[in-house]
């Protein structure tokens, strides 16, 4: 499992508690250093906006991104989802300005943007765009999507159809 822009490690901690191996990446890992003694975690300190993608060539069963948006990173995030793996992404969307930060359009998803970003690469399981009240009022966009096997690998053998 990959926790992108992990912050305090809420998702990393959850998946560790469930027994999963976790890779957590952020520009500053101070808030998750207490996890460094855990054998199932890999902590990667990297500036995702100024540096190269630090996990190039690696794929994960789950990629989780919350409250973070850096549009140039989408190709790497989608490539990091392994075949059969899932992407769980939630962040702020246009309209959030009326509730507070973030208000910068660079940090707000346009309506349907997550759907467009995954189109042709991942299959959507669930998608939402709207107002939430917890943990505070905000406009968010959420998607759960998985990376299917290529069509030729999903096809049934001809003898099974007979």
PELIN-V331629 format. One record per residue. N is the residue number from 1. RES is the residue in one small letter. BURIAL is + if it has 9 or more other C-alpha atoms within 8 Angstrom, else -. Layout:
# PELIN-V331629
n=[N:N]
res=[RES:RES]
burial=[BURIAL:BURIAL]
This chain:
# PELIN-V331629
n=[1:2:3:4:5:6:7:8:9:10:11:12:13:14:15:16:17:18:19:20:21:22:23:24:25:26:27:28:29:30:31:32:33:34:35:36:37:38:39:40:41:42:43:44:45:46:47:48:49:50:51:52:53:54:55:56:57:58:59:60:61:62:63:64:65:66:67:68:69:70:71:72:73:74:75:76:77:78:79:80:81:82:83:84:85:86:87:88:89:90:91:92:93:94:95:96:97:98:99:100:101:102:103:104:105:106:107:108:109:110:111:112:113:114:115:116:117:118:119:120:121:122:123:124:125:126:127:128:129:130:131:132:133:134:135:136:137:138:139:140:141:142:143:144:145:146:147:148:149:150:151:152:153:154:155:156:157:158:159:160:161:162]
res=[x:x:x:x:x:x:x:x:x:x:x:x:x:x:x:x:x:x:x:x:x:x:x:x:x:x:x:x:x:x:x:x:x:x:x:x:x:x:x:x:x:x:x:x:x:x:x:x:x:x:x:x:x:x:x:x:x:x:x:x:x:x:x:x:x:x:x:x:x:x:x:x:x:x:x:x:x:x:x:x:x:x:x:x:x:x:x:x:x:x:x:x:x:x:x:x:x:x:x:x:x:x:x:x:x:x:x:x:x:x:x:x:x:x:x:x:x:x:x:x:x:x:x:x:x:x:x:x:x:x:x:x:x:x:x:x:x:x:x:x:x:x:x:x:x:x:x:x:x:x:x:x:x:x:x:x:x:x:x:x:x:x]
burial=[+:+:+:+:+:+:+:-:+:-:+:+:-:-:+:+:-:-:-:+:+:+:+:+:+:+:+:-:+:-:+:+:-:-:-:+:-:-:-:-:+:-:+:+:+:+:+:+:-:-:-:-:-:-:-:-:-:-:-:+:+:+:+:+:+:+:-:+:-:-:-:-:+:+:-:+:+:+:-:+:+:+:+:+:+:+:+:+:+:+:+:+:+:+:-:+:+:-:-:-:-:+:+:-:-:-:+:+:+:-:-:-:-:+:+:-:-:+:-:-:-:+:+:+:-:-:+:-:+:-:-:+:-:-:-:-:+:+:+:+:+:+:+:+:+:+:+:+:-:-:-:-:-:-:-:-:-:-:-:-:-:-]
